């Protein structure tokens, strides 16, 4: 692997030569009085002017990691915006269909600087979802990353599925055979020859209350909706989150970006927040290359989802189960790490004996684990789905500062987060400044109430969906999250399930499947699980085994045909024992009466997980309907 630092933003021939960060001048003049940053354009141009020659972005191309300075970043955004100005007016929506890469940010920031609205599309979306977002947003301009993504849009356009589309701008170089398809390089060259003052004027004239983003929900429980977020929503949420967690953890950091930028967590926390504090961003090649990229980049900060840590935990468990000695060593080290963390959370100094044991445990076990993440990770935030408590405790014991937060796309997204020094395992933390949380009472219900939130980060509403907006936002500003949870005496929030995913058995009893799945997935033999029981006599579970651990427990190779695992008596006996252990802590109606072992994991490719690894229960039920019916026929 080679390292290259080459992209510093020197003006091309014919470009205006008026110094570094020229597009920032109007913004900087606006802020000279000490006024706070209020819009995303202000945030960007202010940051690029701070250290124009410092590294801002990093990406891998042709086997080399390449660096982009703030000066080069600002020049490309300004040039692109100058070219787009003829096509994009205030409030116009522009769609982006691309994987994480620097050009994604050029398209996003250029659109926003002009007063336009950026609407992102997941790069792995089905063509029907791509067409839905483009049409629902009314985007006349679409950015795509590659020739393959261009072909998907072309087919939709040729089939008449994109009647309003006027132009497609492609990040990669493509043949100039279609006048409606423009390579990004050509658009940038055009913009460099234009007067960039229109960009400065539009950026300086933006209002904090203007619509900035349309972020489409992932559709776990129904149709996608375009969430409308203003500059005030996002910038305010960033500043409140930094105040709550501590800005010092992000300074001079290096973040590895691998969650889709089309998702609100990565968009805000892994991109705009990085701009706010000057954190460098390196773009992973893909989720498959993440282990390799972690070792190459050696990030200090990660924004992630629980699935990444679950997989890491699975690998560690598999290694520990490879021999009795390793298993005993891992158990001892984990106990020592947890004891030390308990002392830290009590703000008490550990004893000399505990410190000695911890140094040994760290050298023999934990340092090797941290090395898998690059060895430099000092802070990580996880969200988007619940992080199992035992994994959170394990990560902190191993010396990894992983804090869990909670929020929704509709809340820009952060509502609550655990602080590094104010952590409560099992919770999603306390509300950030400006956010109120309450639990809605449900008289006569056998379940906990819905989590409700109010604050300046709550969305403007759903795009073109006034009725849906009224359904979730009360006249006094309280937003219905759709999640079930409770607040403890100290104000920490605990999420127990999704309201729409609560199971109601044919006997009328409510069951929270996520809580049961968490207990199942805590078993060493279980990688994933899906609990089913709606309108059925009892609950059943679809189980994905941890195949490596299962093979070690058996002491022999697994059957070649993994679809027949259920037929092996020894395997059934092992899982019977695991299910019994889970059922022992559950009420009668919650207990798993029957289960089936699946030959493969749930995945995004099959539509069973969202791009951020959240389970789509309805899709799983549809895919495995016959199997589920054989376990428990519907009433």
N, C-alpha and C positions, 0 to 999 in steps of 0.2 A: 504494500500500500504506500502511495506517495501523498505528500501534502503540498498543496499549492495555495498561495495567497496572491490573487492576480486581479480581482475585480474591485477597483478603487473609484470608478466613476469618472474617469477622464472624459471630457466632452469629445464627441465625435466631430469630424470635419463638418463645418456648417452649423454646428450648434451654437447657442448663445454662450459666450464665455464671460459670465458675470459672477464668478466666484462660487465657493462651496455653499451648498444648501440654499441656493437662490430662492427656491420656492417657499422657504421658511420665513422670509423677511416680514411679510405682512402679519404672519402669525406671531412672530417674535415681538414686533411692534405692539401688537395687541396685548401681549403678556408682560411688557416691560414694567407696567404699574404693579405687578405682583398678583394680577388676577389669576384665579385658579384655572387649570386646564378643564375645559368643559366639553369639547367635541373630540372625536377620534382623529380628525384632521389636525387639530391643534396639538394633540398628543404626539402624533407622528412627526410633524415638522419641528416641534420643540425638541424631541429626542434626537433627531438627525443633526440638529445644530449643536448639541452638547459636545459630542466627540466625533466629528465627521469622519475621521480617518481610523476610528476603532472598528474592530470586527463586529458585525451585526448578525449576519446569517451564514450558515455553513451547509453545504450539500455535497453529495458524492456523484461524480460523473466520470465515466471511463476509468473506474478504479481509483480515482483520486478525490480526496476531500478538498473542496474549494471554498474560499471565503469571500464574502461580500461586505464591504464597508458600509457604514451609514451614508456616506457621501454617494456611493454607487446606488444604494437602495433609493435614496431620495431622488436622484437624477432619473432613474427609470420610472418611478411612480409619477413624477412631474411630467416627463415626456409622454407617458401613456395617457395621463389625464388631459394633456393639451390636445392630443389626437382624438380622444373620446369626446371632447367638449362639444363637437358638432353633432354628436349622436345622443348624448346623455344629458338631460336637463334635471333640474331639481325634482326629486321624487320619482324619477324613472328607475325602474328595476333592471338590474343586470345580473344574469345568472353565471355561476362558476361551477363547472363540472371537471374536477381535477383532483389528483392525488396531492398530498402535502409537498410543496416545493416553493422556492422563492417566488416564482411567477404568480403563484396563487395570491400572494400578498400584494404584488403589483396591481393585479386586477381589482382586488378588494379595496385597497387604499386609494387607487385612482378614481374608482367609482364614488367612494365616500367623499373624497376631496371636492368632487364636482357637485355634491349635494344629492347624488344618486343613492339608490338603495341596493345593497349587495345581498343576493339570494344564492346561497350555496346548495349544491346537490352532492349527495354521497357518490363517490366515483364508482362504487360497486352496485349502485341502484339498478333495478330492473328497468328496461326501456319505458315501460308504462309509467313508472314513478318519475323518470326523467321528464317525460312529456307532461305529467301532471304538474310538477313544480314550475316548469317553464311557462305553461299556460296559465296556471293559477296566479303566478306572480306577474304575468303580462310582460315578460322580458322580451325585448326586441333584439338585444345583444346577448350572446352567450360566449363565455370563454371555455375552451376545452384544453386538455393537456396534451394528448397524443393523437396520432393518426387513428388509433383504435377507437378512442372516445369520439373523434370527429365522425367516424363511420357510423357509430350508433346514432348520433344526432342527424346525420345525413339521411339515414333510412327512415327515421321518424318524419323528417321534413318531406322526403319524397313520397311518403305514404299519406301526406296531408294531416299528420298529427300535430304539426307545429305551425298553425296558420299565421301567427303573428311574428314569427322569427324573421329578422332582416339580415343579420350577419353573425358569423361565427369567427372568433379570433382564436388561433391555435398556438399554444406555447411552443411546440416543436415545429421544426421546419417541415412544410408539406408542399407538394406540387401546386403551383399557382394555376389551377385548371377551372376554378369556380370563382366568379367575381364576388360571391357572397361569403367566401372563405378567405380570411386574411391571416398570414403568419404574424405572430407577435413582433418579430424582428422588423418587419416592414412598418407596422404601426408605430413602433418606437422611433424608427428613423424619421417617419413623417412628423411625429410630435416634437422631435429635436429641432426641426426647422420652423416651428410655429412659435408665436409669442406666448410665453407661459404665464403672462399676467392674469389671464382669465382663470387659471387654476388658483392663484393666490387670492383673487377677488372672491371666487366662489367659496373657497375654504374659509376665508375670514368672515364671510357673510352667513355662515351656517348658524342655526339656532340650536341651543342645547336640547330643545324639545323636538327637533326634527327627527323623523324616522330615519334610522341608519341601516338596520339589518332586518331581513326576513330569514328566520331560521325555522326550518320545517321539522316538526316533531317526527320521531322515528317510527311512529305508528304501531306501538306494541299492543294497543287496545282498540284501534280503529283507524279511520282515515287520517292522513297527515293534515296538519294545520300549519299555516304560516304564522309564526309568532313575530309580532311587530315590536322591535326594541329600539328605543331612542338613544341618542348620545348620552343623555342624562342617566338612563337606565344602566348603561354599560360602564361609563367612566366612574359614576358614583359607586357602583358595585365593586370595581377594582380598588378604589381608594379605601372603601370600608373593609374589604377583605384584607388588604395590606395592613391596615391599622389593627385589625383583630389578630392576625397571625404574626406580625412583626416583619417590617420591610427588610430588616437586616439579613434575613435568610436568603433573600433573592439577589442582593447586591453582588456585582462582579461574578455572576453565576453563568453556567452553561446548561441550557435545557435541551434535551433530546425530544423532538416532537414526533410522535407516531400515531396518536389518536387522530381521527379525521378532523380537519379544520372545519368541516361542515357541521360538526357537533359543538354545542354551546360551551362545554367544558374546555375543550382545546382552543376554541376560537377566542374565548375571553381570558381564561387563566393561562393558557399556553402560548399566547400570541400578543394580545393587547396588553395584558399585565406585564409581559416581558418588555414591551416597549416602554411602559411606564417607569420601570426601574432600571432599564439598561441591561437586562439579561440577554446574553447571546442565545440564538436558537440554531440548533443543528437538526436537519430534517432526515429522519430515518429513511432508508431505501424502501422498506416495507415492514409489515408486522412480522413476516417470516424472517427477515434479516435483523430483527431487533436484537437477539442475543449477540450477534456479530458486531452490530453497530454500537451497542453498549460498551463493548471492549475497546472499540476504536475511538469513540468520542469521549468516553469517560465523563459522563455528565455529572453535574453537581445537583441538578434539580430535575424532577420528573413530575409530569401530570399524567395520571394513569387511571385505569379502572381495576377493580378487584381481580378480574380474571388473570391479569398478568402476575399478580402476587400469588394467586391460587396455583398457577402452573409452577411457579418457583417453589412453593411449599411442597407440591407433589413430588418434584424432583429431589428435594432435600429428604423427604420422607422415604422415597424409594432408595436413595443412597444409604439412609440410616438403617433400613430393613435388610440390607444386603448381608449383614452379619450381626450376631449377638453383641459383639464388642462395640461395633459402630452404633448400634441401637442404644446401648447403655451409655456410651459417651455423649451421644446427642441428647438423651434424656437428662443427663447430669448438667450439661452445658446450658440447656434450656431452663432448667430449674435455677441455676445460678444467675442467668440473665434476667429472669423474671423477678428474682429477689432484689437484684440491683435496681431494676426499673421501679419496683414498688417503693424503694427508698427514695429514688429521685422524685417520684410523684408526691411523696410526703415531704419533699424539700428537706430531707435528712441525709447527712453524710454517711456513706457506707463504711463499715468497719474495715480495718486493715486486712483481716482474714478474707472478707468478701471481695475486696479489691484484688487480692492475690489470686483467688479462685477465678475471678472474672478475667484477669489477664491470661490465665491458662486456657479458659474456655474460649476466649476470643482468638487466641493464636491457633488453637487446634480445630475450631469449628467455625466461628462467626466470620473471621477474616476471609475465609475461603468463600463463604456465601456472598459477602459484600463484593468480592472480586468478580463474581458473575455479573454484577451490575456496573462494572467498570472500576470499582474501588474508590471512587471519589464522591459518591452520592451523599449529600449532607441533608437533603430535605426533599420530601415527596408528598404530593397531595393525591388522594384517591377519592373518586366519586362516581356518580352514574348508576351505582348499584351498591347494595350493602356489602361491606367487608366483614367476613366472619371474625368473631372476636378472637378465636384462638390464633388466627393468622395475624391479626393486629398485634397481639401480645408477643407472638413469635418474632415478628419483624422488629419491634421495639427492643426485645431482648437481644436481638442480633446486632444492635447498634444502628438500626436504620430508622431515621426520623420520618415515619409515614403517618400523616394525619388524615383523618377521614372527614369529609364535608358532605353537605346535603344541599340540594337545590334542584331547580327545574329550568328548562329552557325559558319558561314563562317568567322566571324570576332573575334572569340575566347573568349567571344562573345561581349564584351563591346565596343561601339563606343562613345556614349555620356551618360552623367548622370548628374542629378541635384545634386549640392552639398548641404549639410544641411544649409549652410549660403548663398548660391547663387542659389535660387530656383525661377523658373518661372512657375506658374501653367499653365497647358495645354501643356507645352513643355516637351521634353525628355532630356533637359539639353544641355550643351555645350560639344564639343569633349574633350576626355581625352588627356593628353599629348602624342604627337607623331601621333595623328590621324588627318587627313584632311577630311573635308566634303564639298561637293559642290552639287549644284542642276543642273542636266543636262538640257540644254535648249531643248525645243521641239517646234520649229517653226510651227505655224499654228494649234497647238493643243489647245483645250479648257480646258485643265487640267494643273495642276502644273507639274513640271518636276520630274524626278526620283532622289532619293537621291543616291549619289555616295560617296564612302569612299576609302581612301588610308592610309596605315600605316603598321607598322611591325606586326600587329595582323591579317592581312588578310591571309587567309588559303593558304596552298601550292597548293591546287586544289581539285577536286573531284576524288576519287579513281577510277582508270580504266575508267575515263570519260574525256579524253583530250578535246574533242569537247565542252562538257558542260562547262568545265573550261574556254576555250577561249571565250565562249558566255558571261561570266559574269565578267571576268578580262581583262581589256585592256592591251596592251603591256606596257604602262607606269605605270601599277599598280593600276589603278582606278577600284574599284569593284562596280558592279551594284547591289544594294540591292534589287531591285524589289519593293521598297516602294516609295510612292509619298509624298512629303513634301516641307517645305520651311524653310529658315533661317531668323530670325528677325535681326534687326539692331545690336543687341548685340551678335549675334552668337548663340542664342538658336535655337535648331532644333524642328520643329513641324511636326509630321507625320499625314497625312490626310487619306491615304488609301494604300492598296496593289495594285500594278500596275496590276497584273493578275486578281484582283477581281473587277476592275472598270467595271461598267455596261455600255453597249452601247445599248440604246433603238433602236427599229426598225426605229425610226426617225433619228438615227445617233448622238444622244446627249449622252455625257458622264455623268455618275452619280457615285459619290463615296459612296458606301453603308455603309462603316464603320462610316462615319460622321453622317449619318442619324440614324443608329442604336444607336450611342451614345446618340443622342437626345431622341430617343424612350426610351432607358433604363433609362434615367434620370427621366422619369415619375414614380410617386410613384406606379402606378398599374402594371408596366411592369418589369418583371424579365429578360427576354431575348427576342431578336428579330432578325429576318433575313430578309433583304430586297432583293427582287428578281425583276429583270426587264430586264435582258439581252435578246436582240432581241424580246422584247415585247413592246406594245404601251405605257405602263405606269408602274410605280413601285407599287408593292404590298408588304405586310409584313406578315410574320408568327410571331405571338405574344405569348410568354409564360407569363401568368399573375403571379403577386406576390399574391399567393392565400390567404395568411393571411391578407394582406392589402385589397384585394378585398372583403373578407368576412366582414371585419370591415366596409368598405364603404357601403356595402349592408345592414348591420345590421341584417343579417340572414344567416343561413348555406348555403353553395354552393350546387348546384345540385350534387347528389351522382355520377352521370355519368358525369365526367368532359369533356367528348368528346362532350357534348351537350351545353357547355357554350354559344356558338354562338346563340343558340335558345332562350336565356333569354333576353327579351327586356330591363330590367333594367341594365343588365351587358353590353349589346351592347351600351346603352346610355352613360355609364361611359367611355367606351373605345372610343366611337365616340368623346367625349369631349377631351380625351387625344391625339388622333390622330390630331384633329383640332388644338390643341395647338402646336404640333410639326410642322404641315404643315404651320402654320402662319409665321414661320421663314425660310421656304425653298422656292427655286425657283420653278416655275411651273413644270418643268420636274422632279424635285426631290421629289415632293409631293407624299404621299402614297394615292392612289386612293381607294384601297380596302385592307382588312386585314382579317385574320382568327385567332381565338384563339385556342391554342394547349392545350391538357390535361396534358402534361408532359414537363419537361425540356429537352433541348438538353444535351446529355451526352457522355462521352468517351465510355461507355459500348455499346452504339448503333452505335458507329463510327462517331458520329456527332461532337465530340470535340476531339482534340488531347490530349495526356496525360497532357499537360500543359494548357488545357482548351481553346485553340484557336479553333474557329469555322471552320469546314470543309464545306464550302458553297456547294460544288458539291455534297457531300453526302446528305446534307439536301434537296437539290433540287431533288435528286433522290428518297429519302424516301417519299417526299410529292408532287411528280409530279402531281398526279391527282388533289389534292387540289389546287395547284398553278395554274394549267391549268383552273380550274373552276373560279379562281379569275381573271385571264387574260390569254386567250389562246395565245400561241406563234405565232409569225408572220410566 
